[in-house]
Amino acid sequence: MFTGIIEEVGCVVAFTLGVDAWKLQVAALNIPSQVALGDSVAVNGCCLTVTRFDAGQVWFDVLAETRRLTNFAELQPGAAVNLELSLRPSSRLGGHFVTGHIDALGRIAVLESRGHDCYLRVTVPVGFDQYLVAKGSVAIDGISLTVAEVAPAACAVWLIPTTLAATNIKTKKVGDAVNLEFDLLAKYVEKLAAPRSI
């Protein structure tokens, strides 16, 4: 479980197909000194397991299915990735509950300054916009954000300078893929409200 408050932006060193899985190698300054083998780390919002680490790098195994369903398929060496360690029971919950299980892939439609603020609009695949409500939460590349606008097949958020400085959004451009995780509560409400056959 994560909060969507990004702790560090890492840099992809390599992402290659190994004998048994895809291997993702990420360089980072702080995260490697705080992990142990088997720990969960959210990489662009996707929960991955640490398989190896040293003083400046962390390695993960990535399933082909995970690569297919996320923006990992577009990762190249040098790409910036958002990193977050899993939530501890004693931690403050600054964002919202983020599971690290990506629901869909979106694309940046608009990313621009508007006055002193930054506006981000992301396309949402058909059938997923039902999980979005204005002032609700969404995780975009693992970043906990407040939904400002909901439209058919899209949503928009406003970004504060701290979010731009502390995440990989500053490296993104229109057309880039982003991982989307919708609010867990909305998905449970949908399940509970669905008609049941007896």
JORAJO-V776108 format. One record per backbone hydrogen bond with DSSP energy under -0.5 kcal/mol. CO is the residue of the C=O (numbers start at 1). NH is the residue of the N-H. Records with the same first field share a line. If there is no record, write none. Layout:
CO=NH ; NH
//
This chain:
1=87
2=98
3=96
4=6 ; 144
8=10 ; 83
10=81
11=27
12=78
14=25
16=18 ; 23
21=18
22=24 ; 62
23=16 ; 25
24=60
25=13 ; 14
26=58
27=11
30=33
31=34
32=35
36=39
39=50
40=86
41=43 ; 48
42=44 ; 84
43=46
45=47
46=43
48=41
49=61
50=38
52=59
56=28
57=54
58=26
59=51 ; 52
60=24
62=22
63=67
64=68
65=69
66=70
67=73
70=73
71=74
72=75
76=79
79=12
81=10
82=44
83=7 ; 8
84=42
88=91
92=94
98=2
100=47 ; 102
104=106 ; 180
106=178
107=123
108=175
110=121
112=119
114=117
117=114
118=159
119=112
120=157
121=109 ; 110
122=155
123=107
125=128
128=131
129=132
133=136
136=147
137=183
138=140 ; 145
139=141 ; 181
140=143
142=144
143=140 ; 145
145=138 ; 147
147=135
149=156
151=154
153=124
154=151
155=122
156=148 ; 149
157=120
159=118
160=163 ; 164
161=165
162=166
163=167
164=170
167=170
168=171
169=172
173=176
176=108
178=106
179=141
180=103 ; 104
181=139
183=187
184=188
185=189
186=190
187=191
188=192
189=193
190=194
//
